[in-house]
Amino acid sequence: MSEQKTSGFLWFVAGAAIGVAIALLYAPQRGAETRQRISRTAEKGREALAESGSEILERGRELYDKGKQIADEAAELFDRGKKLVQGTKENG
C-alpha cells in the first residue's frame, strides 16, 4: 500500500470512528448500551489502526531491503569500474 493511500486510510478510519461515536451519543438508547457500542466501535477502530500500522511497517521493511540491495549493487558496480580504470592505467 502506498504511503499516501495508507495515510488516507488512517484519516478515513479516524473520521469514521469519530462520526460513529458522535452518532451513538445522540442515539436514543440507554447509557449502558451506548457506552458498550462506543467501546466496541473503538476496539474495531483500534484493531484497524494496528493492522494499518503493521502494513506500514512491512512496507517500510520492503523499501529498506530494496534500497539496501540497490546500494549494494551500486557499490559492486563502482568497485568493478574502479578496477577497470586501474587496469587501464597500468596497461597504458
HTML snippet that shows the backbone in 3Dmol.js (N, CA, C, O; Angstrom):
<script src="https://3Dmol.org/build/3Dmol-min.js"></script>
<div id="view" style="width:600px;height:400px;position:relative"></div>
<script>
const pdb = `
ATOM      1  N   MET A   1       0.860  -1.167   0.000  1.00  0.00           N
ATOM      2  CA  MET A   1       0.000   0.000   0.000  1.00  0.00           C
ATOM      3  C   MET A   1       0.909   1.234   0.000  1.00  0.00           C
ATOM      4  O   MET A   1       1.861   1.284   0.779  1.00  0.00           O
ATOM      5  N   SER A   2       0.646   2.210  -0.836  1.00  0.00           N
ATOM      6  CA  SER A   2       1.491   3.386  -0.895  1.00  0.00           C
ATOM      7  C   SER A   2       1.280   4.231   0.355  1.00  0.00           C
ATOM      8  O   SER A   2       0.259   4.132   1.037  1.00  0.00           O
ATOM      9  N   GLU A   3       2.271   5.059   0.630  1.00  0.00           N
ATOM     10  CA  GLU A   3       2.224   5.899   1.834  1.00  0.00           C
ATOM     11  C   GLU A   3       1.023   6.833   1.799  1.00  0.00           C
ATOM     12  O   GLU A   3       0.371   7.046   2.821  1.00  0.00           O
ATOM     13  N   GLN A   4       0.728   7.391   0.628  1.00  0.00           N
ATOM     14  CA  GLN A   4      -0.396   8.325   0.500  1.00  0.00           C
ATOM     15  C   GLN A   4      -1.724   7.602   0.735  1.00  0.00           C
ATOM     16  O   GLN A   4      -2.606   8.134   1.409  1.00  0.00           O
ATOM     17  N   LYS A   5      -1.870   6.399   0.187  1.00  0.00           N
ATOM     18  CA  LYS A   5      -3.099   5.639   0.384  1.00  0.00           C
ATOM     19  C   LYS A   5      -3.257   5.234   1.844  1.00  0.00           C
ATOM     20  O   LYS A   5      -4.359   5.272   2.392  1.00  0.00           O
ATOM     21  N   THR A   6      -2.143   4.844   2.471  1.00  0.00           N
ATOM     22  CA  THR A   6      -2.189   4.444   3.874  1.00  0.00           C
ATOM     23  C   THR A   6      -2.589   5.614   4.752  1.00  0.00           C
ATOM     24  O   THR A   6      -3.405   5.462   5.661  1.00  0.00           O
ATOM     25  N   SER A   7      -2.021   6.776   4.488  1.00  0.00           N
ATOM     26  CA  SER A   7      -2.364   7.967   5.247  1.00  0.00           C
ATOM     27  C   SER A   7      -3.840   8.299   5.082  1.00  0.00           C
ATOM     28  O   SER A   7      -4.523   8.628   6.052  1.00  0.00           O
ATOM     29  N   GLY A   8      -4.325   8.211   3.851  1.00  0.00           N
ATOM     30  CA  GLY A   8      -5.742   8.470   3.590  1.00  0.00           C
ATOM     31  C   GLY A   8      -6.633   7.481   4.314  1.00  0.00           C
ATOM     32  O   GLY A   8      -7.679   7.848   4.849  1.00  0.00           O
ATOM     33  N   PHE A   9      -6.214   6.223   4.329  1.00  0.00           N
ATOM     34  CA  PHE A   9      -6.991   5.194   5.013  1.00  0.00           C
ATOM     35  C   PHE A   9      -7.046   5.469   6.510  1.00  0.00           C
ATOM     36  O   PHE A   9      -8.098   5.320   7.132  1.00  0.00           O
ATOM     37  N   LEU A  10      -5.917   5.868   7.091  1.00  0.00           N
ATOM     38  CA  LEU A  10      -5.886   6.161   8.528  1.00  0.00           C
ATOM     39  C   LEU A  10      -6.810   7.329   8.863  1.00  0.00           C
ATOM     40  O   LEU A  10      -7.520   7.288   9.868  1.00  0.00           O
ATOM     41  N   TRP A  11      -6.807   8.363   8.032  1.00  0.00           N
ATOM     42  CA  TRP A  11      -7.699   9.502   8.268  1.00  0.00           C
ATOM     43  C   TRP A  11      -9.151   9.080   8.124  1.00  0.00           C
ATOM     44  O   TRP A  11     -10.011   9.540   8.876  1.00  0.00           O
ATOM     45  N   PHE A  12      -9.433   8.198   7.151  1.00  0.00           N
ATOM     46  CA  PHE A  12     -10.787   7.706   6.976  1.00  0.00           C
ATOM     47  C   PHE A  12     -11.256   6.944   8.209  1.00  0.00           C
ATOM     48  O   PHE A  12     -12.368   7.154   8.693  1.00  0.00           O
ATOM     49  N   VAL A  13     -10.396   6.054   8.716  1.00  0.00           N
ATOM     50  CA  VAL A  13     -10.755   5.260   9.897  1.00  0.00           C
ATOM     51  C   VAL A  13     -10.985   6.175  11.100  1.00  0.00           C
ATOM     52  O   VAL A  13     -11.951   6.007  11.843  1.00  0.00           O
ATOM     53  N   ALA A  14     -10.087   7.145  11.282  1.00  0.00           N
ATOM     54  CA  ALA A  14     -10.239   8.069  12.405  1.00  0.00           C
ATOM     55  C   ALA A  14     -11.536   8.865  12.275  1.00  0.00           C
ATOM     56  O   ALA A  14     -12.269   9.021  13.251  1.00  0.00           O
ATOM     57  N   GLY A  15     -11.817   9.364  11.088  1.00  0.00           N
ATOM     58  CA  GLY A  15     -13.050  10.127  10.872  1.00  0.00           C
ATOM     59  C   GLY A  15     -14.293   9.279  11.075  1.00  0.00           C
ATOM     60  O   GLY A  15     -15.280   9.729  11.656  1.00  0.00           O
ATOM     61  N   ALA A  16     -14.232   8.045  10.589  1.00  0.00           N
ATOM     62  CA  ALA A  16     -15.372   7.141  10.761  1.00  0.00           C
ATOM     63  C   ALA A  16     -15.609   6.854  12.245  1.00  0.00           C
ATOM     64  O   ALA A  16     -16.753   6.842  12.700  1.00  0.00           O
ATOM     65  N   ALA A  17     -14.541   6.625  12.992  1.00  0.00           N
ATOM     66  CA  ALA A  17     -14.674   6.337  14.418  1.00  0.00           C
ATOM     67  C   ALA A  17     -15.285   7.530  15.158  1.00  0.00           C
ATOM     68  O   ALA A  17     -16.151   7.357  16.016  1.00  0.00           O
ATOM     69  N   ILE A  18     -14.835   8.727  14.825  1.00  0.00           N
ATOM     70  CA  ILE A  18     -15.376   9.931  15.466  1.00  0.00           C
ATOM     71  C   ILE A  18     -16.844  10.106  15.091  1.00  0.00           C
ATOM     72  O   ILE A  18     -17.676  10.423  15.942  1.00  0.00           O
ATOM     73  N   GLY A  19     -17.157   9.899  13.815  1.00  0.00           N
ATOM     74  CA  GLY A  19     -18.541  10.028  13.360  1.00  0.00           C
ATOM     75  C   GLY A  19     -19.460   9.026  14.038  1.00  0.00           C
ATOM     76  O   GLY A  19     -20.572   9.374  14.436  1.00  0.00           O
ATOM     77  N   VAL A  20     -19.015   7.806  14.171  1.00  0.00           N
ATOM     78  CA  VAL A  20     -19.824   6.777  14.834  1.00  0.00           C
ATOM     79  C   VAL A  20     -20.013   7.121  16.303  1.00  0.00           C
ATOM     80  O   VAL A  20     -21.109   6.975  16.845  1.00  0.00           O
ATOM     81  N   ALA A  21     -18.948   7.577  16.944  1.00  0.00           N
ATOM     82  CA  ALA A  21     -19.060   7.932  18.366  1.00  0.00           C
ATOM     83  C   ALA A  21     -20.066   9.061  18.571  1.00  0.00           C
ATOM     84  O   ALA A  21     -20.877   9.016  19.496  1.00  0.00           O
ATOM     85  N   ILE A  22     -20.012  10.060  17.716  1.00  0.00           N
ATOM     86  CA  ILE A  22     -20.961  11.177  17.831  1.00  0.00           C
ATOM     87  C   ILE A  22     -22.387  10.698  17.576  1.00  0.00           C
ATOM     88  O   ILE A  22     -23.312  11.079  18.293  1.00  0.00           O
ATOM     89  N   ALA A  23     -22.562   9.862  16.552  1.00  0.00           N
ATOM     90  CA  ALA A  23     -23.891   9.341  16.247  1.00  0.00           C
ATOM     91  C   ALA A  23     -24.432   8.518  17.415  1.00  0.00           C
ATOM     92  O   ALA A  23     -25.617   8.600  17.735  1.00  0.00           O
ATOM     93  N   LEU A  24     -23.586   7.744  18.038  1.00  0.00           N
ATOM     94  CA  LEU A  24     -24.025   6.919  19.168  1.00  0.00           C
ATOM     95  C   LEU A  24     -24.415   7.773  20.373  1.00  0.00           C
ATOM     96  O   LEU A  24     -25.348   7.452  21.109  1.00  0.00           O
ATOM     97  N   LEU A  25     -23.684   8.857  20.555  1.00  0.00           N
ATOM     98  CA  LEU A  25     -24.008   9.731  21.689  1.00  0.00           C
ATOM     99  C   LEU A  25     -25.382  10.372  21.534  1.00  0.00           C
ATOM    100  O   LEU A  25     -26.062  10.633  22.526  1.00  0.00           O
ATOM    101  N   TYR A  26     -25.787  10.623  20.304  1.00  0.00           N
ATOM    102  CA  TYR A  26     -27.082  11.250  20.060  1.00  0.00           C
ATOM    103  C   TYR A  26     -28.200  10.230  19.821  1.00  0.00           C
ATOM    104  O   TYR A  26     -29.365  10.600  19.680  1.00  0.00           O
ATOM    105  N   ALA A  27     -27.842   8.965  19.779  1.00  0.00           N
ATOM    106  CA  ALA A  27     -28.851   7.923  19.532  1.00  0.00           C
ATOM    107  C   ALA A  27     -29.725   7.750  20.773  1.00  0.00           C
ATOM    108  O   ALA A  27     -29.236   7.856  21.897  1.00  0.00           O
ATOM    109  N   PRO A  28     -31.010   7.485  20.574  1.00  0.00           N
ATOM    110  CA  PRO A  28     -31.915   7.328  21.723  1.00  0.00           C
ATOM    111  C   PRO A  28     -31.809   5.925  22.333  1.00  0.00           C
ATOM    112  O   PRO A  28     -32.661   5.067  22.103  1.00  0.00           O
ATOM    113  N   GLN A  29     -30.738   5.711  23.118  1.00  0.00           N
ATOM    114  CA  GLN A  29     -30.539   4.433  23.805  1.00  0.00           C
ATOM    115  C   GLN A  29     -30.147   4.710  25.247  1.00  0.00           C
ATOM    116  O   GLN A  29     -29.823   5.834  25.630  1.00  0.00           O
ATOM    117  N   ARG A  30     -30.191   3.651  26.022  1.00  0.00           N
ATOM    118  CA  ARG A  30     -29.750   3.786  27.415  1.00  0.00           C
ATOM    119  C   ARG A  30     -28.249   4.043  27.448  1.00  0.00           C
ATOM    120  O   ARG A  30     -27.533   3.700  26.507  1.00  0.00           O
ATOM    121  N   GLY A  31     -27.788   4.635  28.511  1.00  0.00           N
ATOM    122  CA  GLY A  31     -26.367   4.972  28.651  1.00  0.00           C
ATOM    123  C   GLY A  31     -25.461   3.761  28.574  1.00  0.00           C
ATOM    124  O   GLY A  31     -24.410   3.807  27.936  1.00  0.00           O
ATOM    125  N   ALA A  32     -25.862   2.673  29.223  1.00  0.00           N
ATOM    126  CA  ALA A  32     -25.026   1.470  29.228  1.00  0.00           C
ATOM    127  C   ALA A  32     -24.876   0.903  27.821  1.00  0.00           C
ATOM    128  O   ALA A  32     -23.785   0.494  27.425  1.00  0.00           O
ATOM    129  N   GLU A  33     -25.968   0.880  27.072  1.00  0.00           N
ATOM    130  CA  GLU A  33     -25.909   0.374  25.698  1.00  0.00           C
ATOM    131  C   GLU A  33     -25.023   1.261  24.829  1.00  0.00           C
ATOM    132  O   GLU A  33     -24.232   0.768  24.024  1.00  0.00           O
ATOM    133  N   THR A  34     -25.162   2.560  24.999  1.00  0.00           N
ATOM    134  CA  THR A  34     -24.360   3.496  24.220  1.00  0.00           C
ATOM    135  C   THR A  34     -22.886   3.326  24.530  1.00  0.00           C
ATOM    136  O   THR A  34     -22.061   3.287  23.617  1.00  0.00           O
ATOM    137  N   ARG A  35     -22.542   3.224  25.810  1.00  0.00           N
ATOM    138  CA  ARG A  35     -21.142   3.040  26.199  1.00  0.00           C
ATOM    139  C   ARG A  35     -20.589   1.730  25.641  1.00  0.00           C
ATOM    140  O   ARG A  35     -19.435   1.665  25.217  1.00  0.00           O
ATOM    141  N   GLN A  36     -21.408   0.704  25.645  1.00  0.00           N
ATOM    142  CA  GLN A  36     -20.993  -0.588  25.106  1.00  0.00           C
ATOM    143  C   GLN A  36     -20.721  -0.477  23.596  1.00  0.00           C
ATOM    144  O   GLN A  36     -19.711  -0.983  23.107  1.00  0.00           O
ATOM    145  N   ARG A  37     -21.601   0.170  22.883  1.00  0.00           N
ATOM    146  CA  ARG A  37     -21.421   0.326  21.433  1.00  0.00           C
ATOM    147  C   ARG A  37     -20.198   1.176  21.121  1.00  0.00           C
ATOM    148  O   ARG A  37     -19.447   0.883  20.191  1.00  0.00           O
ATOM    149  N   ILE A  38     -20.004   2.233  21.909  1.00  0.00           N
ATOM    150  CA  ILE A  38     -18.813   3.071  21.717  1.00  0.00           C
ATOM    151  C   ILE A  38     -17.557   2.244  21.973  1.00  0.00           C
ATOM    152  O   ILE A  38     -16.578   2.344  21.234  1.00  0.00           O
ATOM    153  N   SER A  39     -17.591   1.442  23.005  1.00  0.00           N
ATOM    154  CA  SER A  39     -16.446   0.601  23.332  1.00  0.00           C
ATOM    155  C   SER A  39     -16.138  -0.383  22.203  1.00  0.00           C
ATOM    156  O   SER A  39     -14.981  -0.545  21.816  1.00  0.00           O
ATOM    157  N   ARG A  40     -17.175  -1.038  21.675  1.00  0.00           N
ATOM    158  CA  ARG A  40     -16.977  -1.985  20.569  1.00  0.00           C
ATOM    159  C   ARG A  40     -16.436  -1.273  19.336  1.00  0.00           C
ATOM    160  O   ARG A  40     -15.527  -1.774  18.674  1.00  0.00           O
ATOM    161  N   THR A  41     -16.991  -0.113  19.030  1.00  0.00           N
ATOM    162  CA  THR A  41     -16.556   0.650  17.860  1.00  0.00           C
ATOM    163  C   THR A  41     -15.105   1.111  18.030  1.00  0.00           C
ATOM    164  O   THR A  41     -14.313   1.050  17.090  1.00  0.00           O
ATOM    165  N   ALA A  42     -14.774   1.565  19.219  1.00  0.00           N
ATOM    166  CA  ALA A  42     -13.395   1.987  19.489  1.00  0.00           C
ATOM    167  C   ALA A  42     -12.436   0.809  19.343  1.00  0.00           C
ATOM    168  O   ALA A  42     -11.335   0.969  18.817  1.00  0.00           O
ATOM    169  N   GLU A  43     -12.837  -0.351  19.796  1.00  0.00           N
ATOM    170  CA  GLU A  43     -11.994  -1.546  19.673  1.00  0.00           C
ATOM    171  C   GLU A  43     -11.777  -1.902  18.206  1.00  0.00           C
ATOM    172  O   GLU A  43     -10.661  -2.233  17.806  1.00  0.00           O
ATOM    173  N   LYS A  44     -12.829  -1.835  17.410  1.00  0.00           N
ATOM    174  CA  LYS A  44     -12.689  -2.113  15.979  1.00  0.00           C
ATOM    175  C   LYS A  44     -11.748  -1.107  15.324  1.00  0.00           C
ATOM    176  O   LYS A  44     -10.916  -1.470  14.493  1.00  0.00           O
ATOM    177  N   GLY A  45     -11.890   0.162  15.709  1.00  0.00           N
ATOM    178  CA  GLY A  45     -11.003   1.195  15.179  1.00  0.00           C
ATOM    179  C   GLY A  45      -9.561   0.962  15.574  1.00  0.00           C
ATOM    180  O   GLY A  45      -8.648   1.140  14.768  1.00  0.00           O
ATOM    181  N   ARG A  46      -9.360   0.562  16.818  1.00  0.00           N
ATOM    182  CA  ARG A  46      -8.006   0.265  17.300  1.00  0.00           C
ATOM    183  C   ARG A  46      -7.394  -0.888  16.517  1.00  0.00           C
ATOM    184  O   ARG A  46      -6.223  -0.840  16.140  1.00  0.00           O
ATOM    185  N   GLU A  47      -8.185  -1.919  16.274  1.00  0.00           N
ATOM    186  CA  GLU A  47      -7.703  -3.065  15.515  1.00  0.00           C
ATOM    187  C   GLU A  47      -7.353  -2.670  14.081  1.00  0.00           C
ATOM    188  O   GLU A  47      -6.344  -3.117  13.536  1.00  0.00           O
ATOM    189  N   ALA A  48      -8.189  -1.832  13.478  1.00  0.00           N
ATOM    190  CA  ALA A  48      -7.923  -1.376  12.106  1.00  0.00           C
ATOM    191  C   ALA A  48      -6.641  -0.551  12.054  1.00  0.00           C
ATOM    192  O   ALA A  48      -5.845  -0.692  11.126  1.00  0.00           O
ATOM    193  N   LEU A  49      -6.442   0.310  13.053  1.00  0.00           N
ATOM    194  CA  LEU A  49      -5.216   1.111  13.087  1.00  0.00           C
ATOM    195  C   LEU A  49      -3.985   0.244  13.311  1.00  0.00           C
ATOM    196  O   LEU A  49      -2.937   0.484  12.712  1.00  0.00           O
ATOM    197  N   ALA A  50      -4.110  -0.769  14.176  1.00  0.00           N
ATOM    198  CA  ALA A  50      -2.992  -1.682  14.421  1.00  0.00           C
ATOM    199  C   ALA A  50      -2.636  -2.442  13.148  1.00  0.00           C
ATOM    200  O   ALA A  50      -1.460  -2.627  12.835  1.00  0.00           O
ATOM    201  N   GLU A  51      -3.653  -2.876  12.423  1.00  0.00           N
ATOM    202  CA  GLU A  51      -3.414  -3.594  11.163  1.00  0.00           C
ATOM    203  C   GLU A  51      -2.742  -2.676  10.149  1.00  0.00           C
ATOM    204  O   GLU A  51      -1.810  -3.084   9.455  1.00  0.00           O
ATOM    205  N   SER A  52      -3.214  -1.450  10.067  1.00  0.00           N
ATOM    206  CA  SER A  52      -2.607  -0.486   9.147  1.00  0.00           C
ATOM    207  C   SER A  52      -1.159  -0.214   9.538  1.00  0.00           C
ATOM    208  O   SER A  52      -0.290  -0.099   8.674  1.00  0.00           O
ATOM    209  N   GLY A  53      -0.904  -0.111  10.833  1.00  0.00           N
ATOM    210  CA  GLY A  53       0.458   0.104  11.304  1.00  0.00           C
ATOM    211  C   GLY A  53       1.358  -1.053  10.918  1.00  0.00           C
ATOM    212  O   GLY A  53       2.510  -0.848  10.534  1.00  0.00           O
ATOM    213  N   SER A  54       0.840  -2.263  11.018  1.00  0.00           N
ATOM    214  CA  SER A  54       1.618  -3.442  10.626  1.00  0.00           C
ATOM    215  C   SER A  54       1.931  -3.412   9.132  1.00  0.00           C
ATOM    216  O   SER A  54       3.037  -3.750   8.711  1.00  0.00           O
ATOM    217  N   GLU A  55       0.935  -3.001   8.334  1.00  0.00           N
ATOM    218  CA  GLU A  55       1.147  -2.910   6.891  1.00  0.00           C
ATOM    219  C   GLU A  55       2.197  -1.850   6.561  1.00  0.00           C
ATOM    220  O   GLU A  55       3.041  -2.051   5.688  1.00  0.00           O
ATOM    221  N   ILE A  56       2.137  -0.726   7.263  1.00  0.00           N
ATOM    222  CA  ILE A  56       3.116   0.341   7.040  1.00  0.00           C
ATOM    223  C   ILE A  56       4.506  -0.140   7.414  1.00  0.00           C
ATOM    224  O   ILE A  56       5.466   0.116   6.687  1.00  0.00           O
ATOM    225  N   LEU A  57       4.626  -0.833   8.537  1.00  0.00           N
ATOM    226  CA  LEU A  57       5.914  -1.352   8.983  1.00  0.00           C
ATOM    227  C   LEU A  57       6.472  -2.348   7.967  1.00  0.00           C
ATOM    228  O   LEU A  57       7.654  -2.295   7.629  1.00  0.00           O
ATOM    229  N   GLU A  58       5.634  -3.246   7.487  1.00  0.00           N
ATOM    230  CA  GLU A  58       6.069  -4.230   6.492  1.00  0.00           C
ATOM    231  C   GLU A  58       6.517  -3.541   5.208  1.00  0.00           C
ATOM    232  O   GLU A  58       7.538  -3.914   4.628  1.00  0.00           O
ATOM    233  N   ARG A  59       5.777  -2.558   4.767  1.00  0.00           N
ATOM    234  CA  ARG A  59       6.144  -1.814   3.556  1.00  0.00           C
ATOM    235  C   ARG A  59       7.479  -1.094   3.758  1.00  0.00           C
ATOM    236  O   ARG A  59       8.307  -1.047   2.849  1.00  0.00           O
ATOM    237  N   GLY A  60       7.683  -0.540   4.946  1.00  0.00           N
ATOM    238  CA  GLY A  60       8.957   0.118   5.256  1.00  0.00           C
ATOM    239  C   GLY A  60      10.112  -0.860   5.195  1.00  0.00           C
ATOM    240  O   GLY A  60      11.183  -0.529   4.686  1.00  0.00           O
ATOM    241  N   ARG A  61       9.906  -2.049   5.705  1.00  0.00           N
ATOM    242  CA  ARG A  61      10.962  -3.080   5.645  1.00  0.00           C
ATOM    243  C   ARG A  61      11.260  -3.459   4.198  1.00  0.00           C
ATOM    244  O   ARG A  61      12.420  -3.612   3.815  1.00  0.00           O
ATOM    245  N   GLU A  62      10.207  -3.609   3.400  1.00  0.00           N
ATOM    246  CA  GLU A  62      10.409  -3.944   1.984  1.00  0.00           C
ATOM    247  C   GLU A  62      11.207  -2.859   1.278  1.00  0.00           C
ATOM    248  O   GLU A  62      12.128  -3.151   0.516  1.00  0.00           O
ATOM    249  N   LEU A  63      10.848  -1.599   1.536  1.00  0.00           N
ATOM    250  CA  LEU A  63      11.565  -0.491   0.905  1.00  0.00           C
ATOM    251  C   LEU A  63      13.012  -0.431   1.375  1.00  0.00           C
ATOM    252  O   LEU A  63      13.910  -0.153   0.581  1.00  0.00           O
ATOM    253  N   TYR A  64      13.247  -0.691   2.663  1.00  0.00           N
ATOM    254  CA  TYR A  64      14.610  -0.700   3.194  1.00  0.00           C
ATOM    255  C   TYR A  64      15.428  -1.790   2.519  1.00  0.00           C
ATOM    256  O   TYR A  64      16.554  -1.546   2.087  1.00  0.00           O
ATOM    257  N   ASP A  65      14.864  -2.998   2.426  1.00  0.00           N
ATOM    258  CA  ASP A  65      15.583  -4.107   1.802  1.00  0.00           C
ATOM    259  C   ASP A  65      15.895  -3.811   0.338  1.00  0.00           C
ATOM    260  O   ASP A  65      16.993  -4.101  -0.138  1.00  0.00           O
ATOM    261  N   LYS A  66      14.930  -3.235  -0.372  1.00  0.00           N
ATOM    262  CA  LYS A  66      15.144  -2.902  -1.773  1.00  0.00           C
ATOM    263  C   LYS A  66      16.229  -1.827  -1.910  1.00  0.00           C
ATOM    264  O   LYS A  66      17.096  -1.921  -2.779  1.00  0.00           O
ATOM    265  N   GLY A  67      16.174  -0.813  -1.051  1.00  0.00           N
ATOM    266  CA  GLY A  67      17.197   0.237  -1.072  1.00  0.00           C
ATOM    267  C   GLY A  67      18.574  -0.300  -0.767  1.00  0.00           C
ATOM    268  O   GLY A  67      19.559   0.106  -1.385  1.00  0.00           O
ATOM    269  N   LYS A  68      18.646  -1.213   0.186  1.00  0.00           N
ATOM    270  CA  LYS A  68      19.932  -1.829   0.551  1.00  0.00           C
ATOM    271  C   LYS A  68      20.473  -2.631  -0.621  1.00  0.00           C
ATOM    272  O   LYS A  68      21.667  -2.572  -0.915  1.00  0.00           O
ATOM    273  N   GLN A  69      19.614  -3.374  -1.288  1.00  0.00           N
ATOM    274  CA  GLN A  69      20.030  -4.162  -2.445  1.00  0.00           C
ATOM    275  C   GLN A  69      20.556  -3.251  -3.557  1.00  0.00           C
ATOM    276  O   GLN A  69      21.587  -3.542  -4.164  1.00  0.00           O
ATOM    277  N   ILE A  70      19.857  -2.162  -3.819  1.00  0.00           N
ATOM    278  CA  ILE A  70      20.298  -1.210  -4.852  1.00  0.00           C
ATOM    279  C   ILE A  70      21.645  -0.603  -4.474  1.00  0.00           C
ATOM    280  O   ILE A  70      22.522  -0.458  -5.325  1.00  0.00           O
ATOM    281  N   ALA A  71      21.814  -0.247  -3.198  1.00  0.00           N
ATOM    282  CA  ALA A  71      23.083   0.328  -2.748  1.00  0.00           C
ATOM    283  C   ALA A  71      24.217  -0.681  -2.881  1.00  0.00           C
ATOM    284  O   ALA A  71      25.320  -0.324  -3.295  1.00  0.00           O
ATOM    285  N   ASP A  72      23.955  -1.932  -2.534  1.00  0.00           N
ATOM    286  CA  ASP A  72      24.975  -2.976  -2.656  1.00  0.00           C
ATOM    287  C   ASP A  72      25.374  -3.180  -4.117  1.00  0.00           C
ATOM    288  O   ASP A  72      26.557  -3.315  -4.433  1.00  0.00           O
ATOM    289  N   GLU A  73      24.375  -3.202  -5.008  1.00  0.00           N
ATOM    290  CA  GLU A  73      24.662  -3.366  -6.434  1.00  0.00           C
ATOM    291  C   GLU A  73      25.454  -2.174  -6.970  1.00  0.00           C
ATOM    292  O   GLU A  73      26.367  -2.346  -7.777  1.00  0.00           O
ATOM    293  N   ALA A  74      25.106  -0.970  -6.522  1.00  0.00           N
ATOM    294  CA  ALA A  74      25.823   0.226  -6.961  1.00  0.00           C
ATOM    295  C   ALA A  74      27.272   0.188  -6.478  1.00  0.00           C
ATOM    296  O   ALA A  74      28.183   0.560  -7.218  1.00  0.00           O
ATOM    297  N   ALA A  75      27.488  -0.258  -5.248  1.00  0.00           N
ATOM    298  CA  ALA A  75      28.851  -0.355  -4.713  1.00  0.00           C
ATOM    299  C   ALA A  75      29.660  -1.380  -5.504  1.00  0.00           C
ATOM    300  O   ALA A  75      30.843  -1.171  -5.773  1.00  0.00           O
ATOM    301  N   GLU A  76      29.024  -2.475  -5.868  1.00  0.00           N
ATOM    302  CA  GLU A  76      29.712  -3.504  -6.659  1.00  0.00           C
ATOM    303  C   GLU A  76      30.088  -2.960  -8.034  1.00  0.00           C
ATOM    304  O   GLU A  76      31.203  -3.176  -8.510  1.00  0.00           O
ATOM    305  N   LEU A  77      29.153  -2.255  -8.668  1.00  0.00           N
ATOM    306  CA  LEU A  77      29.448  -1.651  -9.977  1.00  0.00           C
ATOM    307  C   LEU A  77      30.569  -0.622  -9.877  1.00  0.00           C
ATOM    308  O   LEU A  77      31.420  -0.536 -10.762  1.00  0.00           O
ATOM    309  N   PHE A  78      30.568   0.155  -8.798  1.00  0.00           N
ATOM    310  CA  PHE A  78      31.620   1.146  -8.585  1.00  0.00           C
ATOM    311  C   PHE A  78      32.973   0.462  -8.455  1.00  0.00           C
ATOM    312  O   PHE A  78      33.954   0.900  -9.056  1.00  0.00           O
ATOM    313  N   ASP A  79      33.027  -0.615  -7.671  1.00  0.00           N
ATOM    314  CA  ASP A  79      34.282  -1.341  -7.491  1.00  0.00           C
ATOM    315  C   ASP A  79      34.767  -1.945  -8.810  1.00  0.00           C
ATOM    316  O   ASP A  79      35.960  -1.912  -9.111  1.00  0.00           O
ATOM    317  N   ARG A  80      33.836  -2.495  -9.593  1.00  0.00           N
ATOM    318  CA  ARG A  80      34.222  -3.068 -10.889  1.00  0.00           C
ATOM    319  C   ARG A  80      34.749  -1.972 -11.816  1.00  0.00           C
ATOM    320  O   ARG A  80      35.736  -2.183 -12.521  1.00  0.00           O
ATOM    321  N   GLY A  81      34.105  -0.814 -11.822  1.00  0.00           N
ATOM    322  CA  GLY A  81      34.568   0.297 -12.645  1.00  0.00           C
ATOM    323  C   GLY A  81      35.925   0.804 -12.197  1.00  0.00           C
ATOM    324  O   GLY A  81      36.782   1.129 -13.019  1.00  0.00           O
ATOM    325  N   LYS A  82      36.112   0.868 -10.899  1.00  0.00           N
ATOM    326  CA  LYS A  82      37.387   1.322 -10.337  1.00  0.00           C
ATOM    327  C   LYS A  82      38.510   0.376 -10.755  1.00  0.00           C
ATOM    328  O   LYS A  82      39.582   0.825 -11.161  1.00  0.00           O
ATOM    329  N   LYS A  83      38.271  -0.920 -10.657  1.00  0.00           N
ATOM    330  CA  LYS A  83      39.278  -1.916 -11.056  1.00  0.00           C
ATOM    331  C   LYS A  83      39.564  -1.824 -12.547  1.00  0.00           C
ATOM    332  O   LYS A  83      40.706  -1.974 -12.981  1.00  0.00           O
ATOM    333  N   LEU A  84      38.514  -1.577 -13.330  1.00  0.00           N
ATOM    334  CA  LEU A  84      38.678  -1.452 -14.770  1.00  0.00           C
ATOM    335  C   LEU A  84      39.552  -0.249 -15.096  1.00  0.00           C
ATOM    336  O   LEU A  84      40.441  -0.338 -15.942  1.00  0.00           O
ATOM    337  N   VAL A  85      39.305   0.873 -14.431  1.00  0.00           N
ATOM    338  CA  VAL A  85      40.095   2.081 -14.664  1.00  0.00           C
ATOM    339  C   VAL A  85      41.519   1.874 -14.203  1.00  0.00           C
ATOM    340  O   VAL A  85      42.447   2.303 -14.889  1.00  0.00           O
ATOM    341  N   GLN A  86      41.725   1.238 -13.073  1.00  0.00           N
ATOM    342  CA  GLN A  86      43.096   0.976 -12.584  1.00  0.00           C
ATOM    343  C   GLN A  86      43.840   0.052 -13.531  1.00  0.00           C
ATOM    344  O   GLN A  86      45.031   0.234 -13.784  1.00  0.00           O
ATOM    345  N   GLY A  87      43.127  -0.947 -14.055  1.00  0.00           N
ATOM    346  CA  GLY A  87      43.761  -1.856 -15.010  1.00  0.00           C
ATOM    347  C   GLY A  87      44.159  -1.135 -16.286  1.00  0.00           C
ATOM    348  O   GLY A  87      45.191  -1.454 -16.875  1.00  0.00           O
ATOM    349  N   THR A  88      43.369  -0.177 -16.719  1.00  0.00           N
ATOM    350  CA  THR A  88      43.657   0.594 -17.913  1.00  0.00           C
ATOM    351  C   THR A  88      44.877   1.482 -17.688  1.00  0.00           C
ATOM    352  O   THR A  88      45.696   1.644 -18.593  1.00  0.00           O
ATOM    353  N   LYS A  89      45.009   2.057 -16.497  1.00  0.00           N
ATOM    354  CA  LYS A  89      46.144   2.910 -16.187  1.00  0.00           C
ATOM    355  C   LYS A  89      47.436   2.106 -16.147  1.00  0.00           C
ATOM    356  O   LYS A  89      48.474   2.583 -16.605  1.00  0.00           O
ATOM    357  N   GLU A  90      47.386   0.898 -15.607  1.00  0.00           N
ATOM    358  CA  GLU A  90      48.581   0.063 -15.526  1.00  0.00           C
ATOM    359  C   GLU A  90      49.022  -0.407 -16.904  1.00  0.00           C
ATOM    360  O   GLU A  90      50.221  -0.514 -17.159  1.00  0.00           O
ATOM    361  N   ASN A  91      48.096  -0.684 -17.782  1.00  0.00           N
ATOM    362  CA  ASN A  91      48.408  -1.156 -19.129  1.00  0.00           C
ATOM    363  C   ASN A  91      48.782  -0.013 -20.056  1.00  0.00           C
ATOM    364  O   ASN A  91      49.400  -0.242 -21.096  1.00  0.00           O
ATOM    365  N   GLY A  92      48.432   1.176 -19.712  1.00  0.00           N
ATOM    366  CA  GLY A  92      48.595   2.326 -20.608  1.00  0.00           C
ATOM    367  C   GLY A  92      49.824   3.051 -20.386  1.00  0.00           C
ATOM    368  O   GLY A  92      50.089   4.040 -21.069  1.00  0.00           O
TER     369      GLY A  92
END
`;
const viewer = $3Dmol.createViewer("view");
viewer.addModel(pdb, "pdb");
viewer.setStyle({}, {cartoon: {color: "spectrum"}});
viewer.zoomTo();
viewer.render();
</script>
